[in-house]
Amino acid sequence: MNNVNTKYYYNHMNAYQQMIYNSLLSGFIQQSNQIHIPYLSINQLSIIFNNILLDNPMIYYVHRFNQTSGLFKVKCTVVPEYKYVKHVVNNFNDTIKKYLVVFDTVKGKTDIEKELFVHDYCLNNFVYDFSFRDNSFSVLGPVYSNSAVCQGIANFVKLALDYLGVECIVVSGKANNPIMRASMENHAWNIVTIGGKTYHLDVTFDMTIKNNVNRYDYFNLSDDEIRKDHEFSNNIPACIIKDHDYYSLNSMSVISISEYEDFIVKELKKGNKNIIVKIKNLVFTENILQQLMKIAQQKYIDVINKSVTIDIGYNANQMVFELGFK
């Protein structure tokens, strides 16, 4: 499949807005000092500007813009503020294009295999940048520093999946990280299209909760599933398909305590000492957590015939539990 550039936000504007979008994007690509367009208010321009950044991860070098207009407000001039001079941007772009060939290994694979590869590549090679450097908000962070914040990770995921021909958009909203346990704060993640269906993909959250093994708590969730700790507007594709998350597709989810017991026994008999399981249809409580711990300890005694110490990590919002038997 050929490369794509999923311009979701462009496609959901009217023809007049699209004309302004194209004029601004062309000017940004050429790094024009002034871009002359028909008049729009600063608020309207800001919406279009934000849509350009969401659709185009390679427009990482435009910091902000100013707007001037004549007395009668027929036309206006947009004056962009660029972070880097043109030859520096060209060098960055060349490096980014060379970097993307790492994903050539999965060209020809299915879309979900490509998505999984990009997800795991991020988890295995990048870390969250708690220093919040400027580059961490764009694709430059992952490419040059192996670190980024959510905006940089989401932009990189879109860039990589666009390169692999998988439809992907960046979503801007709010979320409550299961590890940091903070209140809702600004956050960015992705929506992917797999098999004609749309799903939420939050690589940043999976990256920050990774411990002994890769985590897939936010891999292809529905709206209802991700709303447990994410907030977003209605101007994005609806993700209505449930039970297509990673754990469901890989037989790592259960819907009751009795199924949980059977799952632990099955995994222990396979020699698995680090077990991840998603429990659906239950709401997290401390009593549930203690019950799960006791069951895991007893099942280990039943199967292995000796006592054990268990480390348990959990995502209370998504009801995913990682048990390490020592």
Helices and strands as residue ranges (DSSP letters): H 8-11, H 15-30, E 35-38, H 42-55, E 62-69, E 75-82, H 86-99, G 100-106, H 111-125, E 127-128, G 134-137, H 140-140, I 141-145, E 147-148, H 150-163, E 168-175, E 185-194, E 197-201, H 203-209, E 219-221, H 223-226, E 230-231, H 246-249, E 253-254, H 257-269, E 274-279, H 286-304, E 310-315, E 320-325
